[in-house]
Amino acid sequence: MNRRVCPWWVGYFLASPFRRLAHKPERILAQYVDASYRVLDIGCGMGFFSIPMAKTVGRSGRVYSLDLQERMIEELERRAEKAGVRGSIETRLCGDDSLGIDDLEGRLDFALAFYVIHEMPDRGALFAQVHRALKRGRKLLVVEPNGHVSKRAFEETIREATAYGFEVMERPLVPRSRACALTKK
């Protein structure tokens, strides 16, 4: 297992209601997620973004929530059940070298990578897989913590994404973060 991965128990802090003061999912995702969308939450943790996205996409949409850690997935499933959106979320364990989304080729409307790319051992593989899964013209939102990921490292990540067929569309403001919305060409 990738040693840089956030420990599962930190997921409780990341899913805390206090986090909503800085990162309100509905505000961050409002322009990217709509009813009936099929969306991907990479490194979903305990569902901080997956559950609000499931409420937005509704029963006719789908949220594919991926995480490397089974305990994160189990807690997300419990929280989604409690929130009444379990039927709109499909959880998947991913591996160090694969997101496990080959069956989603050309089917996704949006992908989110929030505070996770810096933990990936092979960012190129992630960008290639997400690019294949997204529909043409759809977006990937990349957000990294500015205290953990330098501006230079973030820009290198974005350059790497463009090498895999993404185009920079905008730089949304996300508190205490570096963010970039990319579109599949």
C-alpha positions as CSV (number, residue, x, y, z in Angstrom):
1,M,0.0,0.0,0.0
2,N,1.2,3.5,-0.8
3,R,2.8,4.8,2.4
4,R,1.8,8.4,1.7
5,V,-1.9,7.7,2.1
6,C,-3.8,9.5,4.8
7,P,-4.6,7.1,7.7
8,W,-8.2,5.9,7.8
9,W,-8.9,7.4,11.2
10,V,-8.1,10.9,9.8
11,G,-11.3,10.5,7.7
12,Y,-13.4,11.3,10.8
13,F,-11.7,14.8,10.9
14,L,-12.1,15.2,7.1
15,A,-15.8,14.4,7.3
16,S,-16.4,16.7,10.3
17,P,-19.2,19.2,10.0
18,F,-16.7,21.9,11.0
19,R,-14.9,21.3,7.7
20,R,-18.0,22.7,6.0
21,L,-17.0,26.2,7.3
22,A,-14.1,26.2,4.7
23,H,-15.2,23.6,2.2
24,K,-19.0,23.6,1.6
25,P,-19.5,20.9,-1.0
26,E,-22.6,22.3,-2.4
27,R,-20.9,25.7,-3.1
28,I,-17.7,24.1,-4.5
29,L,-19.6,21.7,-6.8
30,A,-22.6,23.7,-7.8
31,Q,-21.3,24.6,-11.3
32,Y,-20.0,21.0,-12.0
33,V,-22.7,18.6,-10.8
34,D,-26.3,18.4,-11.8
35,A,-29.3,16.1,-11.6
36,S,-29.0,12.7,-13.3
37,Y,-25.2,13.1,-13.7
38,R,-22.8,10.2,-13.4
39,V,-19.9,11.5,-11.3
40,L,-16.6,10.2,-9.8
41,D,-15.2,10.9,-6.4
42,I,-11.6,9.9,-6.3
43,G,-10.3,9.3,-2.8
44,C,-13.8,9.7,-1.4
45,G,-12.9,9.0,2.2
46,M,-16.0,8.9,4.4
47,G,-18.1,10.7,1.9
48,F,-17.7,14.4,2.6
49,F,-18.3,15.2,-1.1
50,S,-19.9,11.9,-2.2
51,I,-23.0,12.3,-0.1
52,P,-23.8,15.9,-1.2
53,M,-23.1,14.9,-4.8
54,A,-25.6,11.9,-4.4
55,K,-28.2,14.4,-3.2
56,T,-27.7,16.5,-6.3
57,V,-27.6,13.7,-8.9
58,G,-30.7,12.1,-7.4
59,R,-32.0,8.6,-8.0
60,S,-31.5,8.9,-11.8
61,G,-27.8,9.8,-11.4
62,R,-24.9,7.9,-9.9
63,V,-21.8,8.7,-7.7
64,Y,-18.9,6.3,-8.1
65,S,-17.0,6.7,-4.8
66,L,-13.4,5.3,-4.9
67,D,-11.0,4.8,-2.1
68,L,-7.9,2.8,-1.4
69,Q,-9.0,2.0,2.2
70,E,-11.8,-0.4,3.0
71,R,-12.6,1.3,6.3
72,M,-13.2,4.6,4.5
73,I,-15.6,2.9,2.1
74,E,-17.5,1.1,5.0
75,E,-18.0,4.4,6.8
76,L,-19.1,6.1,3.6
77,E,-21.7,3.4,3.1
78,R,-23.0,3.8,6.7
79,R,-23.2,7.6,6.3
80,A,-24.9,7.4,2.9
81,E,-27.5,5.0,4.3
82,K,-28.2,7.4,7.2
83,A,-28.5,10.3,4.7
84,G,-30.9,8.3,2.5
85,V,-28.7,8.4,-0.6
86,R,-27.1,4.9,-0.5
87,G,-29.0,3.9,-3.7
88,S,-27.3,6.7,-5.6
89,I,-23.7,5.8,-4.6
90,E,-21.6,2.9,-5.8
91,T,-18.5,2.4,-3.8
92,R,-15.4,0.8,-5.1
93,L,-12.0,-0.1,-3.7
94,C,-9.2,1.0,-5.9
95,G,-5.6,-0.1,-6.0
96,D,-2.3,1.7,-6.1
97,D,-2.1,1.3,-9.9
98,S,-5.7,1.3,-11.0
99,L,-8.9,3.2,-10.1
100,G,-10.9,0.2,-11.3
101,I,-13.1,2.3,-13.6
102,D,-12.5,0.7,-17.0
103,D,-16.2,-0.2,-17.3
104,L,-17.1,3.5,-17.1
105,E,-15.3,4.5,-20.3
106,G,-17.0,7.6,-21.9
107,R,-19.9,7.5,-19.3
108,L,-19.0,10.1,-16.7
109,D,-20.2,13.7,-16.6
110,F,-17.8,14.9,-13.9
111,A,-14.8,13.8,-11.8
112,L,-13.5,15.2,-8.5
113,A,-10.0,14.7,-7.1
114,F,-10.1,16.7,-3.8
115,Y,-6.9,16.6,-1.7
116,V,-5.8,13.2,-3.2
117,I,-3.6,13.6,-6.2
118,H,-0.5,14.3,-4.1
119,E,-1.0,10.8,-2.6
120,M,-1.0,9.0,-6.0
121,P,2.1,7.0,-6.9
122,D,1.3,7.4,-10.6
123,R,-0.6,10.6,-11.5
124,G,-0.3,9.8,-15.2
125,A,-2.2,6.6,-14.8
126,L,-4.9,8.5,-12.8
127,F,-5.2,11.2,-15.5
128,A,-5.3,8.6,-18.3
129,Q,-8.1,6.6,-16.6
130,V,-10.2,9.6,-15.7
131,H,-9.8,11.0,-19.3
132,R,-11.1,7.7,-20.7
133,A,-14.0,7.6,-18.3
134,L,-15.2,11.2,-18.9
135,K,-17.5,12.2,-21.8
136,R,-16.0,14.6,-24.2
137,G,-16.2,18.2,-23.0
138,R,-16.8,17.2,-19.3
139,K,-14.8,18.4,-16.4
140,L,-12.3,17.1,-13.8
141,L,-11.9,19.3,-10.7
142,V,-8.4,19.0,-9.1
143,V,-8.0,20.6,-5.6
144,E,-4.9,20.2,-3.5
145,P,-4.1,21.7,0.0
146,N,-1.9,24.7,-0.4
147,G,-0.1,24.0,2.9
148,H,0.8,20.5,1.7
149,V,1.3,21.0,-2.0
150,S,3.5,23.8,-3.3
151,K,2.4,26.0,-6.2
152,R,5.2,24.6,-8.3
153,A,4.2,21.0,-7.5
154,F,0.5,21.8,-8.3
155,E,1.4,23.4,-11.6
156,E,3.4,20.3,-12.5
157,T,0.4,18.2,-11.7
158,I,-1.8,20.4,-14.0
159,R,0.9,20.2,-16.8
160,E,0.8,16.5,-16.5
161,A,-3.0,16.4,-16.8
162,T,-2.8,18.5,-20.0
163,A,-0.4,15.9,-21.4
164,Y,-3.2,13.3,-21.0
165,G,-5.7,15.3,-23.1
166,F,-7.1,17.8,-20.6
167,E,-7.4,21.5,-21.1
168,V,-7.3,24.1,-18.3
169,M,-10.7,25.9,-18.2
170,E,-10.7,27.8,-14.9
171,R,-9.1,28.3,-11.6
172,P,-11.9,28.3,-9.0
173,L,-11.2,29.8,-5.6
174,V,-11.3,27.1,-2.9
175,P,-10.2,28.2,0.6
176,R,-6.8,27.1,1.7
177,S,-6.4,25.2,-1.6
178,R,-5.0,25.3,-5.1
179,A,-7.7,24.4,-7.6
180,C,-8.1,23.9,-11.3
181,A,-11.0,22.8,-13.5
182,L,-9.9,20.8,-16.5
183,T,-12.0,19.8,-19.5
184,K,-11.6,16.6,-21.6
185,K,-10.7,17.7,-25.1
